[in-house]
Amino acid sequence: MSLRQLASQTALYGLSTILGRFLNYLLVPLYTGVLKQTADYGIVTQMFAYSGFLMVLFSYRMESAFFRFGTPEADRERAYTTGLGTLTLTTLVLAAVMLVFSGPLSDWLLIGDHPEYVRYFALILGLDALAELPFARLRLEQRPLHFVGIKLTNIGVNIGLNVFWLVFCPWAAGQGWQWVHRVWSPDVQVAYIFLANLIASAVTLALLAPALRIRLRWYDPVLLKQMLRYAGPLVVVSLAGVVNEMLDRSILIYLLPGSTAWNRAQLGIYGANYKLAMLITLFTQAYRYAAEPYFFRTSGDSDSPRILAEAAKWFTLAASAAMLGILLFLPVLKHFLRNPAYHEGLGVVPILLVANVLLGVYYNVSVWFRLKDKTATGAWIALAGAGITVLLNLLLIPHMGYYGSAWATLVCYAFMCVATWHIGRRHYPVPYPVAKMAAYVCVALLLYGLDQWWSPGMSDTGRWIMRAGMLFGYTALFFRLSSR
């Protein structure tokens, strides 16, 4: 597969990731409009943050081990069966533990009145973990249309049920339609958000059911040891990554100096604005879906380092252009947060956008430790990044609030990006065009700074013309220069 094919598959995966997640983003104005208390959205933010940690434990990076040992077609069925059989057993055990201890867990999460939230997430995590390997196989076998179709179905079910419970049912009740009270209660809002996710996950796994058959004759305990040995350090990498991405939303409620209610409200504001910054992450995820199996398939080619460098260059340009577009049009995008009470947190968006661009660059420059079986080295870098995140959050949140979390995220990703690139040069030299990649990010930030300086004195029409011109000129200029 060439870089052109990589781009086309990234676009296909983007249909389910960027378009799909964008449709999910439409739930943000729904939630921020329907959930009148920012503290309620704080519960949603908190639960999904913890699910990020737990998902790593449920899946323990078995999909990466499958890419590594299942890339040769002759070994694919054996690697798939071994991974899926083990994953099924561990998922059942972990989900059962969460269900049994849902009461104590809900007390620890400060939502003791709602242990059902924990039970919902036990089932969501279990269903999503079982879907990991079938989705990985679709990616490895270059079947993006099948992948996209199932992902979009998941998103459609989730959005449809959210709209049904949070919009249609209250409207129908207001019209006097008594039947709606059989499936809806006006006293329940947050639970319907989680229940919609649960049903969507169940539908997804049902669509993947043909791929869940386990042929025991292919199960290989010796291969399992190799897969676990490979994936073990990646679990550390992933947990550290979740710490870097989710820790702030997990501990803000404990470290902020106010009451529990005020802290949860602040968490809701930060979580809603974090969603705006994560628009970059959608593109990164689509790129990773296509790039990860592609890099494994081409790792033996003599031209592989050049391909990696070119892919990283174009990724950085696209991500920087997207960052600039979000920054310039943030006055429009902020209205996704329908309740103006959330707008006080918009100042963290530029910080988090730069952090997420650097995270995408890190994913590019870190591919060497997967290809060269140096996952332990990657784990140490990730642990160092997690240490920076923990330390800075503990130091900054009590004094700077959620701005401290945003800066901690940026510093962590900058460190990991530079450290991984520097160490990787010794193990797997890749001629990354570092100067060009840095220029893409810096010029985008410079243009945003100029906009903040000039635009306050301009008319509305002139301001939007200037911003559109900046974005078009930036993209056209760097695309032309990078194509040479």
Secondary structure as the mmCIF struct_conf table of DSSP 4:
data_model
#
loop_
_struct_conf.conf_type_id
_struct_conf.id
_struct_conf.beg_label_comp_id
_struct_conf.beg_label_asym_id
_struct_conf.beg_label_seq_id
_struct_conf.end_label_comp_id
_struct_conf.end_label_asym_id
_struct_conf.end_label_seq_id
HELX_RH_AL_P HELX_RH_AL_P1 LEU A 3 GLY A 14
HELX_RH_PI_P HELX_RH_PI_P1 LEU A 15 LEU A 19
HELX_RH_AL_P HELX_RH_AL_P2 GLY A 20 TYR A 25
TURN_TY1_P TURN_TY1_P1 LEU A 26 LEU A 26
HELX_RH_AL_P HELX_RH_AL_P3 LEU A 27 VAL A 34
BEND BEND1 GLN A 37 GLN A 37
HELX_RH_AL_P HELX_RH_AL_P4 THR A 38 SER A 59
TURN_TY1_P TURN_TY1_P2 TYR A 60 ARG A 61
HELX_RH_AL_P HELX_RH_AL_P5 MET A 62 GLY A 70
BEND BEND2 THR A 71 PRO A 72
HELX_RH_AL_P HELX_RH_AL_P6 GLU A 73 VAL A 100
TURN_TY1_P TURN_TY1_P3 PHE A 101 PHE A 101
HELX_RH_AL_P HELX_RH_AL_P7 SER A 102 TRP A 108
TURN_TY1_P TURN_TY1_P4 LEU A 109 LEU A 110
TURN_TY1_P TURN_TY1_P5 GLY A 112 ASP A 113
HELX_RH_AL_P HELX_RH_AL_P8 PRO A 115 LEU A 140
TURN_TY1_P TURN_TY1_P6 GLU A 141 GLN A 142
HELX_RH_AL_P HELX_RH_AL_P9 PRO A 144 VAL A 163
HELX_RH_PI_P HELX_RH_PI_P2 PHE A 164 PHE A 168
HELX_RH_AL_P HELX_RH_AL_P10 CYS A 169 GLY A 174
TURN_TY1_P TURN_TY1_P7 GLN A 175 GLY A 176
HELX_RH_3T_P HELX_RH_3T_P1 GLN A 178 ARG A 182
TURN_TY1_P TURN_TY1_P8 VAL A 183 VAL A 183
TURN_TY1_P TURN_TY1_P9 PRO A 186 ASP A 187
BEND BEND3 GLN A 189 GLN A 189
HELX_RH_AL_P HELX_RH_AL_P11 VAL A 190 LEU A 207
TURN_TY1_P TURN_TY1_P10 LEU A 208 LEU A 208
HELX_RH_3T_P HELX_RH_3T_P2 ALA A 209 LEU A 212
HELX_RH_3T_P HELX_RH_3T_P3 LEU A 216 TRP A 218
HELX_RH_AL_P HELX_RH_AL_P12 PRO A 221 LEU A 255
BEND BEND4 LEU A 256 GLY A 258
HELX_RH_AL_P HELX_RH_AL_P13 THR A 260 ALA A 277
TURN_TY1_P TURN_TY1_P11 MET A 278 MET A 278
HELX_RH_AL_P HELX_RH_AL_P14 LEU A 279 ARG A 297
TURN_TY1_P TURN_TY1_P12 THR A 298 GLY A 300
BEND BEND5 ASP A 301 ASP A 301
TURN_TY1_P TURN_TY1_P13 SER A 302 ASP A 303
HELX_RH_AL_P HELX_RH_AL_P15 SER A 304 LEU A 328
TURN_TY1_P TURN_TY1_P14 PHE A 329 PHE A 329
HELX_RH_AL_P HELX_RH_AL_P16 LEU A 330 LEU A 333
HELX_RH_3T_P HELX_RH_3T_P4 LYS A 334 PHE A 336
BEND BEND6 LEU A 337 LEU A 337
BEND BEND7 ASN A 339 ASN A 339
HELX_RH_3T_P HELX_RH_3T_P5 PRO A 340 GLY A 345
TURN_TY1_P TURN_TY1_P15 LEU A 346 GLY A 347
HELX_RH_AL_P HELX_RH_AL_P17 VAL A 348 VAL A 365
TURN_TY1_P TURN_TY1_P16 SER A 366 SER A 366
HELX_RH_AL_P HELX_RH_AL_P18 VAL A 367 LEU A 371
TURN_TY1_P TURN_TY1_P17 LYS A 372 ASP A 373
HELX_RH_AL_P HELX_RH_AL_P19 THR A 375 MET A 400
TURN_TY1_P TURN_TY1_P18 GLY A 401 GLY A 401
HELX_RH_AL_P HELX_RH_AL_P20 TYR A 402 HIS A 427
BEND BEND8 TYR A 428 TYR A 428
HELX_RH_AL_P HELX_RH_AL_P21 VAL A 434 TRP A 454
HELX_RH_3T_P HELX_RH_3T_P6 SER A 455 GLY A 457
BEND BEND9 MET A 458 MET A 458
HELX_RH_AL_P HELX_RH_AL_P22 ASP A 460 SER A 482
TURN_TY1_P TURN_TY1_P19 SER A 483 SER A 483
#
